[in-house]
Amino acid sequence: MKKFSLLFVLSLILVVLAACSQEEPTQTYDFKATNSDWDTSYSVVQEPSVGQKQYELSIKYVGKGDLPKQVGYELADEKIAGTGELLVNNSIKKTDSCNECTLATEEDKILTLTYDGKQETLVLKKQ
């Protein structure tokens, strides 16, 4: 009976330890927003257990007017900002990765675009 109790307790400890040590699964998020001038997307793949994130921000001009020469962009909640030229397919692609960084959430993302003296705000929604 003593051996059975010891075996049961050890089995229970192993189950608890296994449950506690499981890593969080990889998370993938895709966000999109479109208006009459812009088609935008933000894709994230992250490993919460190690605080690692890879992302791609894509901004494409689809408007009928002249192509802006420079476009400033800011995804404030994600701490992504910069300025770029619309090159291939009238678009800007920003890709990067980080370790021990702020991880993305499922909440909508606010993208601010600045170009030719104008400013537009797009709300990227989770797909």
C-alpha positions as CSV (number, residue, x, y, z in Angstrom):
1,M,0.0,0.0,0.0
2,K,2.9,2.3,0.8
3,K,4.4,1.8,-2.7
4,F,1.1,2.4,-4.3
5,S,0.7,5.7,-2.4
6,L,4.2,6.8,-3.3
7,L,3.7,5.9,-7.0
8,F,0.4,7.8,-7.0
9,V,2.0,10.9,-5.4
10,L,4.9,10.9,-7.9
11,S,2.5,10.5,-10.8
12,L,0.5,13.5,-9.6
13,I,3.6,15.6,-9.2
14,L,4.7,14.8,-12.7
15,V,1.4,15.7,-14.1
16,V,1.4,19.1,-12.3
17,L,5.0,19.8,-13.4
18,A,4.2,19.0,-17.0
19,A,1.2,21.2,-17.0
20,C,3.1,24.1,-15.4
21,S,6.1,23.9,-17.8
22,Q,4.1,24.0,-21.1
23,E,5.1,26.9,-23.3
24,E,2.5,29.2,-24.6
25,P,1.8,28.4,-28.3
26,T,3.0,30.6,-31.2
27,Q,0.5,33.4,-31.8
28,T,-0.3,34.7,-35.3
29,Y,-2.3,37.9,-35.9
30,D,-3.3,39.6,-39.2
31,F,-4.8,43.1,-39.3
32,K,-6.1,45.0,-42.3
33,A,-7.6,48.3,-43.2
34,T,-8.5,49.8,-46.6
35,N,-9.9,53.2,-47.7
36,S,-10.1,55.0,-51.1
37,D,-6.3,55.8,-51.0
38,W,-4.7,53.0,-49.0
39,D,-4.6,49.3,-48.6
40,T,-2.7,48.3,-45.4
41,S,-1.9,45.2,-43.5
42,Y,0.0,44.3,-40.3
43,S,1.0,40.6,-39.7
44,V,2.6,39.4,-36.5
45,V,4.0,36.0,-35.5
46,Q,5.1,35.9,-31.8
47,E,6.4,33.5,-29.2
48,P,5.0,34.7,-25.9
49,S,7.1,32.3,-23.8
50,V,10.3,34.1,-24.9
51,G,9.0,37.5,-25.8
52,Q,10.0,37.2,-29.4
53,K,8.0,38.9,-32.2
54,Q,8.3,39.1,-36.0
55,Y,6.2,41.5,-38.0
56,E,5.5,42.9,-41.5
57,L,3.7,46.2,-42.1
58,S,2.5,46.8,-45.6
59,I,1.3,50.1,-46.9
60,K,0.1,50.4,-50.5
61,Y,-1.2,53.5,-52.3
62,V,-4.3,52.7,-54.3
63,G,-5.6,56.3,-54.8
64,K,-6.3,57.9,-58.1
65,G,-4.2,61.0,-57.5
66,D,-0.5,61.6,-57.8
67,L,1.7,59.1,-56.0
68,P,3.0,60.7,-52.8
69,K,6.8,61.1,-52.8
70,Q,7.3,60.3,-49.0
71,V,5.0,58.6,-46.6
72,G,5.3,58.8,-42.8
73,Y,3.7,56.0,-40.9
74,E,3.2,55.3,-37.2
75,L,1.6,52.3,-35.5
76,A,1.9,53.8,-32.0
77,D,0.7,50.9,-29.9
78,E,3.3,48.6,-31.5
79,K,6.1,51.3,-31.4
80,I,6.6,51.1,-35.2
81,A,7.2,54.4,-37.0
82,G,9.2,55.6,-40.0
83,T,9.2,57.3,-43.4
84,G,9.6,55.7,-46.7
85,E,9.1,56.0,-50.5
86,L,6.4,54.1,-52.3
87,L,8.6,51.9,-54.5
88,V,7.6,48.4,-55.7
89,N,3.9,48.3,-56.6
90,N,3.4,51.7,-55.0
91,S,4.0,50.3,-51.6
92,I,6.2,50.3,-48.5
93,K,7.0,47.1,-46.6
94,K,8.5,47.2,-43.1
95,T,9.7,43.9,-41.6
96,D,11.5,43.4,-38.4
97,S,11.9,41.2,-35.4
98,C,12.7,41.7,-31.7
99,N,13.4,39.8,-28.6
100,E,12.1,40.6,-25.1
101,C,9.8,43.2,-26.7
102,T,6.2,44.3,-26.2
103,L,3.9,41.6,-27.7
104,A,1.0,42.4,-29.9
105,T,-2.6,41.9,-28.7
106,E,-5.8,41.2,-30.6
107,E,-7.0,44.7,-30.2
108,D,-7.5,47.0,-33.3
109,K,-4.4,48.9,-34.4
110,I,-4.3,52.6,-35.2
111,L,-2.1,53.5,-38.2
112,T,-1.4,57.1,-38.9
113,L,-0.1,58.0,-42.4
114,T,1.4,61.5,-43.2
115,Y,2.0,62.5,-46.8
116,D,1.9,65.7,-49.0
117,G,0.8,67.8,-46.0
118,K,-2.1,65.4,-45.3
119,Q,-2.7,63.0,-42.4
120,E,-4.9,60.0,-42.5
121,T,-5.8,57.5,-39.7
122,L,-6.7,53.9,-40.5
123,V,-8.1,51.4,-38.0
124,L,-6.6,48.0,-38.7
125,K,-9.0,45.2,-37.7
126,K,-8.0,41.7,-36.8
127,Q,-8.9,39.2,-39.6
